[in-house]
Amino acid sequence: MAEERTELEERIIIKDQHTKEIDLVDRDPKHINEDVVKVDFEDVIAEPVGTYSFDGVWKASYTTFTVSKYWCYRLLSAILGIPLAVVWGFLFALISFCHIWAVVPCIKSYLIEIQCVSRIYSLCIHTFCDPFFEALSKICSNIRVALRKEI
């Protein structure tokens, strides 16, 4: 009974990864478009003090801007949203595939192969360079520098 329950829970978890529910209220939960797309009427059109149009023109301009931006976005997303989602899905799938099946294995292979070279290089440095620089440091350790001011 317990095994059947865990298998069922695993199937539910696997299904939920591909069919998770989306939030229709907060459509940017990670705030990736926080500073890019927040363009309001006041961010684009502003009248300085002393140069005002008629109040009716200002209100009509505000309404026209807001409504046209809203419906233009909705229309473009309705027409291009699904095709672009397919393109972006394909692109990110391709990037993921290349990363998983090519990039990471190449890097892991390189790190395994370079480890041998690293050990040989380290051994050579410790064998040949360490005694040379140790002797050089002993020679230079007796050097004293004195600074005198002559008048």
OpenMM code with the backbone's topology and positions (N, CA, C; nanometers):
from openmm import Vec3, app, unit

residues = "MET ALA GLU GLU ARG THR GLU LEU GLU GLU ARG ILE ILE ILE LYS ASP GLN HIS THR LYS GLU ILE ASP LEU VAL ASP ARG ASP PRO LYS HIS ILE ASN GLU ASP VAL VAL LYS VAL ASP PHE GLU ASP VAL ILE ALA GLU PRO VAL GLY THR TYR SER PHE ASP GLY VAL TRP LYS ALA SER TYR THR THR PHE THR VAL SER LYS TYR TRP CYS TYR ARG LEU LEU SER ALA ILE LEU GLY ILE PRO LEU ALA VAL VAL TRP GLY PHE LEU PHE ALA LEU ILE SER PHE CYS HIS ILE TRP ALA VAL VAL PRO CYS ILE LYS SER TYR LEU ILE GLU ILE GLN CYS VAL SER ARG ILE TYR SER LEU CYS ILE HIS THR PHE CYS ASP PRO PHE PHE GLU ALA LEU SER LYS ILE CYS SER ASN ILE ARG VAL ALA LEU ARG LYS GLU ILE".split()
positions = [
    Vec3(0.0828, -0.1197, 0.0000),
    Vec3(0.0000, 0.0000, 0.0000),
    Vec3(0.0873, 0.1261, 0.0000),
    Vec3(0.1919, 0.1249, 0.0830),
    Vec3(0.2792, 0.2417, 0.0924),
    Vec3(0.3559, 0.2624, -0.0372),
    Vec3(0.3968, 0.1498, -0.1023),
    Vec3(0.4698, 0.1602, -0.2279),
    Vec3(0.3807, 0.2158, -0.3377),
    Vec3(0.2534, 0.1729, -0.3398),
    Vec3(0.1596, 0.2231, -0.4396),
    Vec3(0.1382, 0.3731, -0.4228),
    Vec3(0.1312, 0.4174, -0.2986),
    Vec3(0.1101, 0.5590, -0.2708),
    Vec3(0.2301, 0.6421, -0.3163),
    Vec3(0.3512, 0.5943, -0.2894),
    Vec3(0.4693, 0.6708, -0.3297),
    Vec3(0.4817, 0.6760, -0.4813),
    Vec3(0.4482, 0.5668, -0.5511),
    Vec3(0.4526, 0.5687, -0.6968),
    Vec3(0.3516, 0.6692, -0.7519),
    Vec3(0.2317, 0.6719, -0.6922),
    Vec3(0.1289, 0.7668, -0.7340),
    Vec3(0.1740, 0.9094, -0.7079),
    Vec3(0.2346, 0.9333, -0.5913),
    Vec3(0.2852, 1.0674, -0.5593),
    Vec3(0.3950, 1.1086, -0.6562),
    Vec3(0.4831, 1.0136, -0.6926),
    Vec3(0.5887, 1.0446, -0.7887),
    Vec3(0.5299, 1.0808, -0.9239),
    Vec3(0.4284, 1.0081, -0.9687),
    Vec3(0.3631, 1.0402, -1.0960),
    Vec3(0.2993, 1.1778, -1.0915),
    Vec3(0.2371, 1.2117, -0.9783),
    Vec3(0.1740, 1.3427, -0.9638),
    Vec3(0.2797, 1.4517, -0.9674),
    Vec3(0.3920, 1.4296, -0.8986),
    Vec3(0.4997, 1.5287, -0.8959),
    Vec3(0.5570, 1.5473, -1.0361),
    Vec3(0.5801, 1.4378, -1.1082),
    Vec3(0.6338, 1.4472, -1.2437),
    Vec3(0.5348, 1.5193, -1.3345),
    Vec3(0.4052, 1.4899, -1.3210),
    Vec3(0.3038, 1.5562, -1.4021),
    Vec3(0.2975, 1.7051, -1.3696),
    Vec3(0.3101, 1.7412, -1.2430),
    Vec3(0.3005, 1.8807, -1.2020),
    Vec3(0.4144, 1.9649, -1.2575),
    Vec3(0.5302, 1.9055, -1.2827),
    Vec3(0.6421, 1.9813, -1.3370),
    Vec3(0.6113, 2.0334, -1.4768),
    Vec3(0.5332, 1.9583, -1.5536),
    Vec3(0.5033, 1.9976, -1.6905),
    Vec3(0.3695, 2.0690, -1.7042),
    Vec3(0.2817, 2.0505, -1.6068),
    Vec3(0.1481, 2.1103, -1.6163),
    Vec3(0.1177, 2.1950, -1.4937),
    Vec3(0.2170, 2.2674, -1.4462),
    Vec3(0.1934, 2.3497, -1.3276),
    Vec3(0.0958, 2.4623, -1.3612),
    Vec3(0.0238, 2.5049, -1.2616),
    Vec3(-0.0733, 2.6109, -1.2837),
    Vec3(-0.0025, 2.7458, -1.2817),
    Vec3(-0.0495, 2.8358, -1.3659),
    Vec3(0.0123, 2.9678, -1.3723),
    Vec3(-0.0765, 3.0688, -1.3012),
    Vec3(-0.0125, 3.1702, -1.2510),
    Vec3(-0.0829, 3.2765, -1.1787),
    Vec3(-0.1276, 3.3814, -1.2798),
    Vec3(-0.2582, 3.3973, -1.2944),
    Vec3(-0.3108, 3.4936, -1.3910),
    Vec3(-0.3158, 3.6355, -1.3362),
    Vec3(-0.2888, 3.6522, -1.2066),
    Vec3(-0.2893, 3.7858, -1.1474),
    Vec3(-0.1480, 3.8442, -1.1495),
    Vec3(-0.0527, 3.7732, -1.0901),
    Vec3(0.0868, 3.8187, -1.0886),
    Vec3(0.1604, 3.7474, -1.2010),
    Vec3(0.1702, 3.8115, -1.3151),
    Vec3(0.2285, 3.7469, -1.4323),
    Vec3(0.3789, 3.7700, -1.4444),
    Vec3(0.4360, 3.8417, -1.3509),
    Vec3(0.5811, 3.8629, -1.3467),
    Vec3(0.6291, 3.8401, -1.2030),
    Vec3(0.6178, 3.7158, -1.1540),
    Vec3(0.6508, 3.6915, -1.0130),
    Vec3(0.7982, 3.7113, -0.9794),
    Vec3(0.8859, 3.6992, -1.0781),
    Vec3(1.0287, 3.7172, -1.0530),
    Vec3(1.0753, 3.8579, -1.0879),
    Vec3(0.9841, 3.9434, -1.1289),
    Vec3(1.0102, 4.0852, -1.1570),
    Vec3(1.1209, 4.1043, -1.2608),
    Vec3(1.1153, 4.0282, -1.3705),
    Vec3(1.2187, 4.0416, -1.4734),
    Vec3(1.1944, 4.1626, -1.5632),
    Vec3(1.0728, 4.2159, -1.5650),
    Vec3(1.0432, 4.3341, -1.6455),
    Vec3(1.0147, 4.4550, -1.5575),
    Vec3(1.0761, 4.4586, -1.4414),
    Vec3(1.0495, 4.5635, -1.3430),
    Vec3(1.0804, 4.7031, -1.3966),
    Vec3(1.1939, 4.7189, -1.4624),
    Vec3(1.2364, 4.8523, -1.5028),
    Vec3(1.2240, 4.8780, -1.6528),
    Vec3(1.1773, 4.7801, -1.7280),
    Vec3(1.1777, 4.7936, -1.8732),
    Vec3(1.0437, 4.8399, -1.9284),
    Vec3(0.9354, 4.7765, -1.8903),
    Vec3(0.8095, 4.7950, -1.9598),
    Vec3(0.7122, 4.8872, -1.8880),
    Vec3(0.7470, 4.9383, -1.7752),
    Vec3(0.6550, 5.0264, -1.7026),
    Vec3(0.6616, 5.1671, -1.7616),
    Vec3(0.5917, 5.1869, -1.8720),
    Vec3(0.5879, 5.3164, -1.9380),
    Vec3(0.4450, 5.3669, -1.9318),
    Vec3(0.4250, 5.4706, -1.8552),
    Vec3(0.2936, 5.5321, -1.8444),
    Vec3(0.2923, 5.6634, -1.9215),
    Vec3(0.1753, 5.7220, -1.9316),
    Vec3(0.1563, 5.8482, -2.0032),
    Vec3(0.2504, 5.9559, -1.9490),
    Vec3(0.2624, 5.9620, -1.8161),
    Vec3(0.3457, 6.0644, -1.7518),
    Vec3(0.4941, 6.0454, -1.7802),
    Vec3(0.5336, 5.9221, -1.8153),
    Vec3(0.6746, 5.8960, -1.8465),
    Vec3(0.7103, 5.9402, -1.9873),
    Vec3(0.6096, 5.9573, -2.0725),
    Vec3(0.6339, 5.9891, -2.2128),
    Vec3(0.5972, 6.1339, -2.2453),
    Vec3(0.4824, 6.1767, -2.1972),
    Vec3(0.4326, 6.3105, -2.2300),
    Vec3(0.4152, 6.3901, -2.1012),
    Vec3(0.4754, 6.5063, -2.0964),
    Vec3(0.4622, 6.5935, -1.9798),
    Vec3(0.4654, 6.7392, -2.0251),
    Vec3(0.3821, 6.8181, -1.9660),
    Vec3(0.3778, 6.9613, -1.9989),
    Vec3(0.4396, 7.0401, -1.8831),
    Vec3(0.5393, 7.1218, -1.9130),
    Vec3(0.6000, 7.2008, -1.8054),
    Vec3(0.5056, 7.3113, -1.7580),
    Vec3(0.5346, 7.3637, -1.6414),
    Vec3(0.4528, 7.4696, -1.5834),
    Vec3(0.4515, 7.5890, -1.6786),
    Vec3(0.3338, 7.6407, -1.7028),
    Vec3(0.3191, 7.7570, -1.7898),
    Vec3(0.2909, 7.7211, -1.9346),
    Vec3(0.2993, 7.5932, -1.9696),
    Vec3(0.2714, 7.5505, -2.1069),
    Vec3(0.1712, 7.4358, -2.1017),
    Vec3(0.0487, 7.4697, -2.0710),
    Vec3(-0.0556, 7.3678, -2.0589),
    Vec3(-0.1504, 7.3742, -2.1769),
    Vec3(-0.1932, 7.2564, -2.2228),
    Vec3(-0.2974, 7.2508, -2.3255),
    Vec3(-0.4329, 7.2563, -2.2548),
    Vec3(-0.5391, 7.2526, -2.3317),
    Vec3(-0.6725, 7.2513, -2.2711),
    Vec3(-0.6896, 7.1238, -2.1897),
    Vec3(-0.7658, 7.1342, -2.0804),
    Vec3(-0.7865, 7.0181, -1.9938),
    Vec3(-0.8506, 6.9024, -2.0700),
    Vec3(-0.9421, 6.9314, -2.1559),
    Vec3(-1.0085, 6.8272, -2.2345),
    Vec3(-0.9115, 6.7540, -2.3268),
    Vec3(-0.8192, 6.8320, -2.3876),
    Vec3(-0.7181, 6.7721, -2.4759),
    Vec3(-0.6246, 6.6826, -2.3944),
    Vec3(-0.5877, 6.7300, -2.2760),
    Vec3(-0.4971, 6.6527, -2.1897),
    Vec3(-0.5626, 6.5212, -2.1471),
    Vec3(-0.6892, 6.5276, -2.1063),
    Vec3(-0.7607, 6.4066, -2.0655),
    Vec3(-0.7802, 6.3113, -2.1834),
    Vec3(-0.8163, 6.3656, -2.3001),
    Vec3(-0.8355, 6.2817, -2.4187),
    Vec3(-0.7037, 6.2183, -2.4628),
    Vec3(-0.5949, 6.2941, -2.4531),
    Vec3(-0.4636, 6.2400, -2.4882),
    Vec3(-0.4254, 6.1265, -2.3951),
    Vec3(-0.4510, 6.1476, -2.2658),
    Vec3(-0.4216, 6.0437, -2.1670),
    Vec3(-0.5009, 5.9164, -2.1965),
    Vec3(-0.6290, 5.9320, -2.2212),
    Vec3(-0.7143, 5.8171, -2.2488),
    Vec3(-0.6726, 5.7484, -2.3778),
    Vec3(-0.6448, 5.8267, -2.4815),
    Vec3(-0.6040, 5.7703, -2.6100),
    Vec3(-0.4735, 5.6924, -2.5957),
    Vec3(-0.3762, 5.7515, -2.5284),
    Vec3(-0.2473, 5.6846, -2.5082),
    Vec3(-0.2654, 5.5533, -2.4332),
    Vec3(-0.3357, 5.5590, -2.3206),
    Vec3(-0.3505, 5.4420, -2.2348),
    Vec3(-0.4270, 5.3304, -2.3057),
    Vec3(-0.5389, 5.3649, -2.3671),
    Vec3(-0.6214, 5.2629, -2.4336),
    Vec3(-0.5492, 5.2060, -2.5557),
    Vec3(-0.4857, 5.2903, -2.6354),
    Vec3(-0.4166, 5.2395, -2.7549),
    Vec3(-0.2984, 5.1510, -2.7162),
    Vec3(-0.2247, 5.1883, -2.6124),
    Vec3(-0.1139, 5.1045, -2.5652),
    Vec3(-0.1660, 4.9697, -2.5170),
    Vec3(-0.2742, 4.9715, -2.4416),
    Vec3(-0.3332, 4.8500, -2.3863),
    Vec3(-0.3803, 4.7566, -2.4979),
    Vec3(-0.4581, 4.8101, -2.5937),
    Vec3(-0.5138, 4.7251, -2.6981),
    Vec3(-0.4104, 4.6850, -2.8020),
    Vec3(-0.3149, 4.7702, -2.8283),
    Vec3(-0.2077, 4.7348, -2.9217),
    Vec3(-0.1260, 4.6183, -2.8644),
    Vec3(-0.0956, 4.6262, -2.7358),
    Vec3(-0.0228, 4.5162, -2.6712),
    Vec3(-0.1049, 4.3875, -2.6763),
    Vec3(-0.2322, 4.3957, -2.6431),
    Vec3(-0.3184, 4.2772, -2.6440),
    Vec3(-0.3287, 4.2176, -2.7842),
    Vec3(-0.3413, 4.3026, -2.8840),
    Vec3(-0.3514, 4.2544, -3.0216),
    Vec3(-0.2208, 4.1876, -3.0664),
    Vec3(-0.1083, 4.2545, -3.0403),
    Vec3(0.0212, 4.1968, -3.0777),
    Vec3(0.0471, 4.0656, -3.0049),
    Vec3(0.0125, 4.0596, -2.8756),
    Vec3(0.0342, 3.9355, -2.8017),
    Vec3(-0.0588, 3.8252, -2.8506),
    Vec3(-0.1810, 3.8613, -2.8933),
    Vec3(-0.2733, 3.7613, -2.9470),
    Vec3(-0.2234, 3.7070, -3.0807),
    Vec3(-0.1670, 3.7939, -3.1635),
    Vec3(-0.1214, 3.7519, -3.2960),
    Vec3(0.0156, 3.6829, -3.2896),
    Vec3(0.1087, 3.7432, -3.2164),
    Vec3(0.2468, 3.6942, -3.2165),
    Vec3(0.2874, 3.6163, -3.0922),
    Vec3(0.2041, 3.6177, -2.9876),
    Vec3(0.2420, 3.5548, -2.8612),
    Vec3(0.2716, 3.4062, -2.8734),
    Vec3(0.1803, 3.3320, -2.9347),
    Vec3(0.1980, 3.1865, -2.9450),
    Vec3(0.3123, 3.1504, -3.0406),
    Vec3(0.3215, 3.2117, -3.1596),
    Vec3(0.4368, 3.1789, -3.2450),
    Vec3(0.5713, 3.2134, -3.1798),
    Vec3(0.5773, 3.3269, -3.1107),
    Vec3(0.7032, 3.3616, -3.0433),
    Vec3(0.7310, 3.2694, -2.9252),
    Vec3(0.6262, 3.2233, -2.8574),
    Vec3(0.6457, 3.1266, -2.7490),
    Vec3(0.7053, 2.9974, -2.8036),
    Vec3(0.6595, 2.9555, -2.9226),
    Vec3(0.7162, 2.8365, -2.9863),
    Vec3(0.8631, 2.8601, -3.0213),
    Vec3(0.8936, 2.9771, -3.0784),
    Vec3(1.0319, 3.0092, -3.1153),
    Vec3(1.1211, 3.0118, -2.9914),
    Vec3(1.0750, 3.0828, -2.8866),
    Vec3(1.1569, 3.0918, -2.7645),
    Vec3(1.1685, 2.9562, -2.6955),
    Vec3(1.0613, 2.8796, -2.6948),
    Vec3(1.0679, 2.7451, -2.6377),
    Vec3(1.1684, 2.6590, -2.7117),
    Vec3(1.1645, 2.6652, -2.8459),
    Vec3(1.2601, 2.5892, -2.9268),
    Vec3(1.4033, 2.6360, -2.9004),
    Vec3(1.4231, 2.7680, -2.8957),
    Vec3(1.5569, 2.8225, -2.8736),
    Vec3(1.6132, 2.7796, -2.7379),
    Vec3(1.5317, 2.7940, -2.6326),
    Vec3(1.5813, 2.7562, -2.5003),
    Vec3(1.5974, 2.6051, -2.4876),
    Vec3(1.5150, 2.5271, -2.5580),
    Vec3(1.5351, 2.3818, -2.5608),
    Vec3(1.6669, 2.3491, -2.6296),
    Vec3(1.6961, 2.4195, -2.7393),
    Vec3(1.8217, 2.3988, -2.8116),
    Vec3(1.9415, 2.4367, -2.7246),
    Vec3(1.9319, 2.5490, -2.6567),
    Vec3(2.0405, 2.5907, -2.5666),
    Vec3(2.0587, 2.4894, -2.4547),
    Vec3(1.9482, 2.4444, -2.3949),
    Vec3(1.9563, 2.3446, -2.2884),
    Vec3(2.0179, 2.2154, -2.3404),
    Vec3(1.9739, 2.1709, -2.4582),
    Vec3(2.0271, 2.0487, -2.5168),
    Vec3(2.1782, 2.0600, -2.5381),
    Vec3(2.2219, 2.1709, -2.5985),
    Vec3(2.3651, 2.1904, -2.6229),
    Vec3(2.4433, 2.1959, -2.4920),
    Vec3(2.3868, 2.2628, -2.3944),
    Vec3(2.4556, 2.2743, -2.2652),
    Vec3(2.4666, 2.1377, -2.1973),
    Vec3(2.3562, 2.0617, -2.1975),
    Vec3(2.3539, 1.9322, -2.1279),
    Vec3(2.4362, 1.8276, -2.2021),
    Vec3(2.4254, 1.8218, -2.3332),
    Vec3(2.4866, 1.7142, -2.4096),
    Vec3(2.6217, 1.7496, -2.4710),
    Vec3(2.6606, 1.8768, -2.4716),
    Vec3(2.7882, 1.9130, -2.5338),
    Vec3(2.8793, 1.9926, -2.4417),
    Vec3(2.8300, 2.1021, -2.3876),
    Vec3(2.9161, 2.1933, -2.3115),
    Vec3(2.9655, 2.1290, -2.1822),
    Vec3(2.8722, 2.0822, -2.0994),
    Vec3(2.9119, 2.0253, -1.9698),
    Vec3(3.0013, 1.9023, -1.9872),
    Vec3(2.9677, 1.8069, -2.0779),
    Vec3(3.0602, 1.6947, -2.0954),
    Vec3(3.1992, 1.7369, -2.1436),
    Vec3(3.2060, 1.8367, -2.2309),
    Vec3(3.3369, 1.8849, -2.2771),
    Vec3(3.4171, 1.9448, -2.1615),
    Vec3(3.3500, 2.0239, -2.0798),
    Vec3(3.4191, 2.0852, -1.9654),
    Vec3(3.4655, 1.9781, -1.8673),
    Vec3(3.3776, 1.8812, -1.8378),
    Vec3(3.4163, 1.7728, -1.7452),
    Vec3(3.5334, 1.6935, -1.8025),
    Vec3(3.5300, 1.6622, -1.9319),
    Vec3(3.6388, 1.5894, -1.9967),
    Vec3(3.7689, 1.6691, -1.9888),
    Vec3(3.7601, 1.7976, -2.0170),
    Vec3(3.8776, 1.8836, -2.0100),
    Vec3(3.9354, 1.8854, -1.8683),
    Vec3(3.8488, 1.8991, -1.7683),
    Vec3(3.8976, 1.9028, -1.6298),
    Vec3(3.9634, 1.7720, -1.5900),
    Vec3(3.9095, 1.6582, -1.6365),
    Vec3(3.9703, 1.5288, -1.6059),
    Vec3(4.1067, 1.5184, -1.6727),
    Vec3(4.1153, 1.5593, -1.7992),
    Vec3(4.2411, 1.5484, -1.8726),
    Vec3(4.3455, 1.6481, -1.8225),
    Vec3(4.3030, 1.7664, -1.7869),
    Vec3(4.3984, 1.8684, -1.7424),
    Vec3(4.4510, 1.8377, -1.6021),
    Vec3(4.3789, 1.7559, -1.5271),
    Vec3(4.4236, 1.7207, -1.3921),
    Vec3(4.5578, 1.6477, -1.3979),
    Vec3(4.5741, 1.5587, -1.4961),
    Vec3(4.7007, 1.4868, -1.5135),
    Vec3(4.8124, 1.5847, -1.5489),
    Vec3(4.7850, 1.6742, -1.6425),
    Vec3(4.8842, 1.7747, -1.6823),
    Vec3(4.9183, 1.8646, -1.5641),
    Vec3(4.8178, 1.8974, -1.4856),
    Vec3(4.8389, 1.9831, -1.3690),
    Vec3(4.9334, 1.9175, -1.2687),
    Vec3(4.9175, 1.7902, -1.2470),
    Vec3(5.0059, 1.7199, -1.1527),
    Vec3(5.1490, 1.7169, -1.2042),
    Vec3(5.1651, 1.6903, -1.3335),
    Vec3(5.3005, 1.6872, -1.3912),
    Vec3(5.3631, 1.8260, -1.3842),
    Vec3(5.2876, 1.9291, -1.4183),
    Vec3(5.3370, 2.0661, -1.4131),
    Vec3(5.3769, 2.1032, -1.2697),
    Vec3(5.2913, 2.0703, -1.1751),
    Vec3(5.3196, 2.0996, -1.0345),
    Vec3(5.4463, 2.0277, -0.9883),
    Vec3(5.4611, 1.9032, -1.0290),
    Vec3(5.5804, 1.8258, -0.9916),
    Vec3(5.7060, 1.8897, -1.0493),
    Vec3(5.6996, 1.9335, -1.1750),
    Vec3(5.8161, 1.9988, -1.2371),
    Vec3(5.8515, 2.1297, -1.1666),
    Vec3(5.7511, 2.2081, -1.1340),
    Vec3(5.7746, 2.3355, -1.0651),
    Vec3(5.8399, 2.3102, -0.9296),
    Vec3(5.7845, 2.2157, -0.8541),
    Vec3(5.8399, 2.1878, -0.7209),
    Vec3(5.9797, 2.1261, -0.7300),
    Vec3(6.0061, 2.0512, -0.8365),
    Vec3(6.1374, 1.9861, -0.8493),
    Vec3(6.2455, 2.0831, -0.8944),
    Vec3(6.2164, 2.1662, -0.9938),
    Vec3(6.3204, 2.2500, -1.0523),
    Vec3(6.3179, 2.3945, -1.0031),
    Vec3(6.2017, 2.4547, -0.9939),
    Vec3(6.1950, 2.5973, -0.9620),
    Vec3(6.2067, 2.6247, -0.8120),
    Vec3(6.1440, 2.5417, -0.7288),
    Vec3(6.1490, 2.5667, -0.5842),
    Vec3(6.2924, 2.5739, -0.5304),
    Vec3(6.3811, 2.4758, -0.5625),
    Vec3(6.5191, 2.4871, -0.5104),
    Vec3(6.5924, 2.6114, -0.5626),
    Vec3(6.5694, 2.6465, -0.6881),
    Vec3(6.6350, 2.7645, -0.7453),
    Vec3(6.5934, 2.8907, -0.6715),
    Vec3(6.4611, 2.9088, -0.6519),
    Vec3(6.4139, 3.0308, -0.5860),
    Vec3(6.4446, 3.0297, -0.4361),
    Vec3(6.4539, 2.9121, -0.3785),
    Vec3(6.4930, 2.9039, -0.2365),
    Vec3(6.6381, 2.9483, -0.2200),
    Vec3(6.7251, 2.9023, -0.3112),
    Vec3(6.8655, 2.9437, -0.3070),
    Vec3(6.8779, 3.0935, -0.3334),
    Vec3(6.8022, 3.1431, -0.4299),
    Vec3(6.8038, 3.2861, -0.4604),
    Vec3(6.7578, 3.3682, -0.3406),
    Vec3(6.6567, 3.3203, -0.2699),
    Vec3(6.6079, 3.3945, -0.1530),
    Vec3(6.7109, 3.3959, -0.0406),
    Vec3(6.7872, 3.2866, -0.0252),
    Vec3(6.8913, 3.2844, 0.0780),
    Vec3(7.0040, 3.3804, 0.0428),
    Vec3(7.0343, 3.3911, -0.0859),
    Vec3(7.1381, 3.4842, -0.1293),
    Vec3(7.0935, 3.6283, -0.1028),
    Vec3(6.9695, 3.6570, -0.1366),
    Vec3(6.9190, 3.7939, -0.1234),
    Vec3(6.8779, 3.8295, 0.0192),
    Vec3(6.8700, 3.7327, 0.1068),
    Vec3(6.8239, 3.7630, 0.2426),
    Vec3(6.9264, 3.8409, 0.3239),
    Vec3(7.0522, 3.8362, 0.2840),
    Vec3(7.1563, 3.9086, 0.3573),
    Vec3(7.1778, 4.0497, 0.3053),
    Vec3(7.1069, 4.0889, 0.2054),
    Vec3(7.1219, 4.2243, 0.1509),
    Vec3(7.0510, 4.3215, 0.2440),
    Vec3(7.1233, 4.4246, 0.2826),
    Vec3(7.0669, 4.5275, 0.3699),
    Vec3(7.0685, 4.6600, 0.2947),
    Vec3(6.9635, 4.7329, 0.3040),
    Vec3(6.9543, 4.8625, 0.2375),
    Vec3(6.9483, 4.9693, 0.3452),
    Vec3(7.0378, 5.0648, 0.3343),
    Vec3(7.0402, 5.1745, 0.4297),
    Vec3(7.0240, 5.3054, 0.3506),
    Vec3(6.9436, 5.3907, 0.4028),
    Vec3(6.9194, 5.5173, 0.3364),
    Vec3(6.9771, 5.6289, 0.4214),
    Vec3(7.0710, 5.7036, 0.3632),
    Vec3(7.1331, 5.8134, 0.4353),
    Vec3(7.1110, 5.9423, 0.3598),
    Vec3(7.0924, 6.0429, 0.4359),
    Vec3(7.0742, 6.1744, 0.3763),
    Vec3(7.2034, 6.2533, 0.3944),
    Vec3(7.2644, 6.2912, 0.2840),
    Vec3(7.3890, 6.3679, 0.2905),
    Vec3(7.3585, 6.5167, 0.2726),
    Vec3(7.4244, 6.5949, 0.3518),
    Vec3(7.4020, 6.7384, 0.3461),
    Vec3(7.5189, 6.8064, 0.2807),
] * unit.nanometer
topology = app.Topology()
chain = topology.addChain("A")
for resn in residues:
    res = topology.addResidue(resn, chain)
    for name in ("N", "CA", "C"):
        topology.addAtom(name, app.Element.getBySymbol(name[0]), res)
